[in-house]
Amino acid sequence: MDHHILQRVRCFQGNLEKIAKSIPLVRMGPCLPGATERTSKDGTAGVPNLQLYDVKTGTCLKAFIQKKMQNWCPFWSEDETICARNVNNEVHFFENNNFNTTANKLHLQKINDFVLSPGPQPYKVAVYVPGSKGAPSFVRLYQYPNFDGPHAALANKSFFKADKVTMLWNKKATAVLVIASTDVDKTGASYYGEQTLHYIATNGESAVVQLPKSGPIYDVVWNSNSTEFCAVYGFMPAKATIFNLKCDPVFDFGTGPRNAAYFSPHGHILVLAGFGNLRGQMEVWDVKNYKLISKPVASDSTYFAWCPDGEHILTATCAPRLRVNNGYKIWHYTGSVLHKYDVPANVELWQVSWQPFLDGIFPAKTITYQAVPSEVPREEPKTATAYRPPALRNKPTTNSKLHEEEPPQNMKPQPGNDKPLSKNALKNQRKHEAKKAAKQEARSDKSLDLSPTPTSQSSAQNTIPQPTTGDPEVDKKIKNLKKKLKAIEQLKEQAATGKQLEKNQLEKIQKEKALLRELEDLELGI
């Protein structure tokens, strides 16, 4: 691996608080000696517990009393000329890091949260106000500093079922995605509450993003081109879909063990991953051609980050999430591990980060599908076998699955045809296969069930009567056994065509030898 790639990684033995890019440094805790005490509404003295520092000189620029633990952190614009802070029912704005004077205020009753837009001026802000007494919650978009007047808001979106929200601006600051969450799902379908996804644009347009599969929303991420976003949602195995700005699905990746999505800095590659309580499986996709590039596995990973060059990926196992087997790996997006570092025993790795670079330093390169060479020995992933109870351990295994995974749109392989089929072509093919199977089944039933019809007296005399035992009970058993064997033959034909059989159908096929033996014993008595 090139040495310059290694220089982009910095390790930290401790978690840092939020740091503004140059100044100031935010610190929560007791104020320094000499700070002025303030009086709360109940008359008791309060000590400023939120300090802003100039990291160049180390001086405390301002100290505030912060009462709420949630949404306490100030936000800076990317050029650091604007700083905003949530204070009771208002958002206070400071300019040029002058915290002694409030430049502007945005006042709304019961503001709970806000997010500043990325990018240069004009700055925009999204604010969230929770609903109360039957009134809906809402999110409004404003352009700084135009906050006054009934028509000051650029857009407004109201909705019910929201105890808290997560607001995500796209890179161009033209739209916001809002994940609305409730703490309790009143339908009882989920222990983790209920979630909905909303789209709000600065031109006033808004919509509810319709997710085809029910269940939690694990992750939502914008592409850097600001024209599409990816959502990972639904009960496991989770679905992943890319939507456009009209909230229409563009591409469906099917289902799989995933709970996170990461677009590359240039927006041409998407990684779908399953971390946390999942095994660390990753899917790397070319989102221009919707083609799968690689499927690496980063087991026990607690951190993922794209390198600013858009070619390399960093995964790490850090404390305190996991205190054993700490270390990090640097991957190429084609699945090759280019560098691996394991910390010594009894040492914890707390944070790993790429060295930041300005946008445009690394130009986008052509996507390659061939794995790049690596000097790091390849690790074979551990294959975990499914638990089998003692009563089934000496019996043949079946191919039954707990969950049937849905294949990605356009990517289902076909025998003898490597070209992926479109969604409509797959649908038509399934219809054709179902009709063909139904015709074959009807033809076989007709040939077996219909007895020959005598056309003349001579043909009637030549018909051979079915052998009987003279015992109606035995004849009935023979008839039932033949019917069961006929059904087994049909199941075997379906399995030969590639159809996935159910567990009880596989059990029927396993009983074929016993049924044939029983039929032979009965017919020997004829």
Beta strands, then each sheet from edge to edge (+ up, - down):
strand 1: 9-12
strand 2: 25-28
strand 3: 38-39
strand 4: 45-46
strand 5: 50-53
strand 6: 60-64
strand 7: 75-76
strand 8: 82-87
strand 9: 90-95
strand 10: 104-107
strand 11: 113-116
strand 12: 124-129
strand 13: 137-143
strand 14: 155-159
strand 15: 164-169
strand 16: 175-181
strand 17: 195-201
strand 18: 206-208
strand 19: 217-222
strand 20: 228-233
strand 21: 238-244
strand 22: 249-256
strand 23: 260-263
strand 24: 269-273
strand 25: 282-286
strand 26: 291-294
strand 27: 303-306
strand 28: 312-317
strand 29: 327-332
strand 30: 337-342
strand 31: 351-354
sheet 1: 1+ 31-
sheet 2: 2+ 5- 6+
sheet 3: 3+ 4-
sheet 4: 7+ 8- 9+ 10-
sheet 5: 11+ 12- 13+ 14-
sheet 6: 15+ 16- 17+ 18-
sheet 7: 19+ 20- 21+ 22-
sheet 8: 23+ 24- 25+ 26-
sheet 9: 27+ 28- 29+ 30-
end
